[in-house]
Amino acid sequence: MPPTDTQPSLRERKKARTRAALIEVSQRLFVERGYTETTLDDICRQVEVTPQTLLRYFPSKAHLALAPMADPVEELRAFLEHPDRHLPALLIWREFVSLESAEVVEQSMPTTASHIANLRAFFDWTDRDPALVALASDIERQLRDLLAAAFVRDWGADDLDLHAMVVAGALVAGRRAVWSRWLIDRHDASSLRDEHLAVIDYVKRRLPRSTAPSLDPQGAPAP
């Protein structure tokens, strides 16, 4: 997150711990019992909170289930929308996927097989439930819109700049493709970062800002 001068209060730290516990316990139960079979009451009993408390943190079971997917988007938003941001959005995105990959590598080191199995299970049950599919699609849409808006800001372009939308869409789709292929083919965890960065370099090379006029039927120059 961007630096801040204010430290979280005791109440804020307690809320953060409760939220983290809800995510950790729910993810474990979803893997062990299945998403459909796990109830909010099951989760609440293990975290020792009421269902009403849980719903103050997450509006639905689906939102709780996809918190590991949604939270990084909000962290990235804090960087890209920071009023004093001076780094290019593409560089921030590069750092974002690098850190994301590094976390997986670090977590995978002690028990690679079990950790990767849990990741596979996460993507498996998120792809099967209609509510999760819809919410996951919305999270990726938010990510595309966030990136596109950041590119617009960097380039001084129009809010509906098509090139910004295309580049953002390619980067988000590429990230998803790398994850999917890596999980299916059981690639070594250490290869994940290299594959993500290769996608970024490919998009940057194939869709530089200089190609923007080719997306305009009138051939208007890009700003």
C-alpha positions as CSV (number, residue, x, y, z in Angstrom):
1,M,0.0,0.0,0.0
2,P,1.1,3.6,-0.5
3,P,2.8,5.0,2.6
4,T,0.7,6.7,5.2
5,D,1.5,8.8,8.3
6,T,-1.4,7.3,10.4
7,Q,-1.0,4.0,12.2
8,P,-4.0,1.7,12.5
9,S,-5.9,1.9,15.8
10,L,-6.3,-1.1,18.1
11,R,-9.9,-1.5,16.8
12,E,-8.7,-1.4,13.2
13,R,-6.0,-4.0,13.9
14,K,-8.6,-6.3,15.6
15,K,-10.9,-5.9,12.6
16,A,-8.1,-6.8,10.2
17,R,-7.2,-9.9,12.2
18,T,-10.9,-11.0,12.2
19,R,-11.2,-10.5,8.5
20,A,-8.0,-12.4,7.8
21,A,-9.2,-15.3,10.0
22,L,-12.5,-15.5,8.2
23,I,-10.6,-15.7,4.8
24,E,-8.1,-18.3,6.1
25,V,-10.7,-20.5,7.7
26,S,-13.1,-20.3,4.8
27,Q,-10.5,-21.2,2.3
28,R,-9.4,-24.2,4.3
29,L,-13.0,-25.4,4.7
30,F,-13.8,-24.9,1.0
31,V,-10.9,-27.1,0.1
32,E,-11.6,-29.7,2.7
33,R,-15.4,-30.0,2.4
34,G,-16.3,-28.2,-0.8
35,Y,-17.6,-24.7,-1.4
36,T,-21.3,-25.7,-1.6
37,E,-21.1,-28.0,1.4
38,T,-19.5,-25.4,3.7
39,T,-22.0,-23.0,5.4
40,L,-21.4,-19.6,6.9
41,D,-22.3,-21.1,10.3
42,D,-19.4,-23.6,9.8
43,I,-17.0,-20.8,9.2
44,C,-18.3,-18.6,12.1
45,R,-18.0,-21.4,14.6
46,Q,-14.4,-21.9,13.9
47,V,-13.6,-18.2,13.9
48,E,-15.9,-17.6,16.9
49,V,-18.0,-14.8,15.4
50,T,-21.6,-14.6,14.6
51,P,-23.0,-14.7,11.1
52,Q,-24.0,-11.1,11.5
53,T,-20.4,-10.2,12.2
54,L,-19.2,-12.1,9.1
55,L,-21.7,-10.3,6.9
56,R,-20.4,-7.0,8.1
57,Y,-17.1,-7.9,6.5
58,F,-18.4,-9.7,3.4
59,P,-21.8,-9.2,1.9
60,S,-22.1,-12.8,0.8
61,K,-20.5,-16.2,0.9
62,A,-19.3,-15.6,-2.7
63,H,-17.5,-12.3,-1.7
64,L,-15.8,-14.2,1.2
65,A,-14.7,-17.0,-1.1
66,L,-13.2,-14.6,-3.7
67,A,-11.6,-12.3,-1.2
68,P,-8.1,-13.7,-2.2
69,M,-8.9,-12.6,-5.8
70,A,-10.5,-9.2,-4.9
71,D,-8.1,-8.0,-2.2
72,P,-5.1,-7.6,-4.6
73,V,-7.2,-5.5,-6.9
74,E,-7.9,-3.1,-4.1
75,E,-4.2,-3.0,-3.1
76,L,-3.3,-2.2,-6.7
77,R,-6.0,0.5,-6.8
78,A,-4.4,2.2,-3.9
79,F,-1.2,2.6,-5.9
80,L,-2.6,3.4,-9.3
81,E,-5.2,6.0,-8.0
82,H,-2.8,7.6,-5.5
83,P,-2.8,11.4,-6.2
84,D,1.0,11.5,-5.9
85,R,1.7,8.6,-8.1
86,H,4.7,9.2,-10.3
87,L,5.6,5.7,-11.6
88,P,4.1,4.6,-14.9
89,A,1.1,2.3,-14.5
90,L,2.8,-0.5,-16.6
91,L,5.8,-0.5,-14.2
92,I,3.4,-0.7,-11.2
93,W,1.6,-3.6,-12.9
94,R,4.9,-5.3,-13.5
95,E,5.8,-5.0,-9.8
96,F,2.3,-6.2,-8.9
97,V,2.5,-9.5,-10.8
98,S,6.1,-10.0,-9.7
99,L,5.2,-9.7,-6.0
100,E,2.1,-11.9,-6.6
101,S,4.3,-14.6,-8.1
102,A,6.9,-14.3,-5.4
103,E,4.3,-14.8,-2.7
104,V,3.2,-18.1,-4.4
105,V,6.9,-19.2,-4.7
106,E,7.5,-18.4,-1.0
107,Q,4.3,-20.2,0.2
108,S,5.0,-23.2,-2.1
109,M,8.5,-23.9,-0.8
110,P,7.8,-26.0,2.3
111,T,4.9,-28.1,0.8
112,T,4.8,-27.4,-2.9
113,A,2.4,-30.2,-3.8
114,S,-0.2,-29.4,-1.1
115,H,-0.1,-25.6,-1.7
116,I,-0.4,-26.0,-5.5
117,A,-3.2,-28.5,-4.9
118,N,-5.0,-25.9,-2.8
119,L,-4.6,-23.3,-5.6
120,R,-6.0,-25.7,-8.1
121,A,-8.9,-26.4,-5.9
122,F,-9.6,-22.7,-5.5
123,F,-9.8,-22.2,-9.3
124,D,-11.8,-25.4,-9.7
125,W,-14.6,-24.5,-7.4
126,T,-14.6,-20.8,-8.5
127,D,-15.2,-22.0,-12.1
128,R,-18.1,-24.3,-11.1
129,D,-20.5,-22.1,-9.1
130,P,-22.5,-19.6,-11.2
131,A,-22.4,-16.9,-8.4
132,L,-18.6,-17.3,-8.2
133,V,-18.2,-17.2,-12.0
134,A,-20.2,-14.0,-12.1
135,L,-18.3,-12.3,-9.3
136,A,-14.9,-13.4,-10.6
137,S,-15.8,-11.9,-14.0
138,D,-16.8,-8.7,-12.3
139,I,-13.5,-8.6,-10.3
140,E,-11.5,-9.0,-13.5
141,R,-13.6,-6.3,-15.2
142,Q,-12.8,-4.0,-12.3
143,L,-9.1,-4.8,-12.8
144,R,-9.3,-4.0,-16.5
145,D,-11.1,-0.8,-15.9
146,L,-8.6,0.2,-13.2
147,L,-5.6,-0.4,-15.5
148,A,-7.2,1.3,-18.4
149,A,-8.0,4.4,-16.3
150,A,-4.4,4.4,-15.1
151,F,-3.1,4.3,-18.7
152,V,-5.4,7.1,-19.7
153,R,-4.0,9.2,-16.9
154,D,-0.4,8.4,-17.9
155,W,-1.0,9.2,-21.6
156,G,-3.3,12.2,-21.1
157,A,-5.8,10.3,-23.3
158,D,-9.6,10.4,-23.4
159,D,-11.5,8.4,-20.8
160,L,-12.8,6.0,-23.4
161,D,-9.4,5.6,-25.2
162,L,-9.7,2.3,-27.0
163,H,-5.9,1.6,-27.0
164,A,-5.9,1.9,-23.2
165,M,-8.8,-0.5,-23.0
166,V,-7.2,-3.0,-25.3
167,V,-3.8,-3.0,-23.5
168,A,-5.5,-3.4,-20.1
169,G,-7.6,-6.2,-21.4
170,A,-4.6,-8.0,-22.9
171,L,-2.6,-7.7,-19.6
172,V,-5.5,-9.0,-17.5
173,A,-6.3,-11.8,-19.8
174,G,-2.6,-12.7,-20.0
175,R,-2.3,-12.9,-16.3
176,R,-5.3,-15.2,-16.1
177,A,-3.8,-17.4,-18.9
178,V,-0.5,-17.7,-17.1
179,W,-2.2,-18.8,-13.9
180,S,-4.4,-21.3,-15.7
181,R,-1.5,-22.9,-17.7
182,W,0.8,-23.0,-14.7
183,L,-1.8,-24.8,-12.6
184,I,-2.8,-27.3,-15.3
185,D,0.8,-28.1,-16.4
186,R,2.3,-28.2,-12.9
187,H,5.0,-25.8,-13.8
188,D,7.7,-25.1,-11.2
189,A,6.7,-22.3,-8.9
190,S,9.8,-20.4,-9.8
191,S,8.7,-20.1,-13.5
192,L,5.6,-18.2,-12.6
193,R,7.1,-14.8,-12.4
194,D,9.1,-15.2,-15.7
195,E,5.9,-16.2,-17.5
196,H,4.0,-13.2,-16.2
197,L,6.8,-10.8,-17.2
198,A,7.0,-12.4,-20.6
199,V,3.3,-11.6,-21.2
200,I,3.9,-8.0,-20.1
201,D,6.9,-7.7,-22.5
202,Y,4.9,-9.2,-25.3
203,V,2.0,-6.8,-24.9
204,K,4.3,-3.8,-24.6
205,R,6.2,-4.9,-27.7
206,R,3.1,-5.7,-29.8
207,L,0.8,-2.9,-28.6
208,P,3.0,0.2,-28.0
209,R,1.2,3.5,-27.7
210,S,2.4,4.3,-31.3
211,T,-0.1,1.7,-32.6
212,A,-3.1,3.6,-31.1
213,P,-4.0,5.4,-34.4
214,S,-4.5,2.0,-36.1
215,L,-7.5,1.4,-33.8
216,D,-9.2,4.6,-35.0
217,P,-11.2,4.1,-38.2
218,Q,-10.6,7.8,-39.0
219,G,-6.8,7.4,-38.4
220,A,-6.8,10.2,-35.8
221,P,-3.4,10.6,-34.1
222,A,-3.1,9.4,-30.5
223,P,-2.6,12.1,-27.9
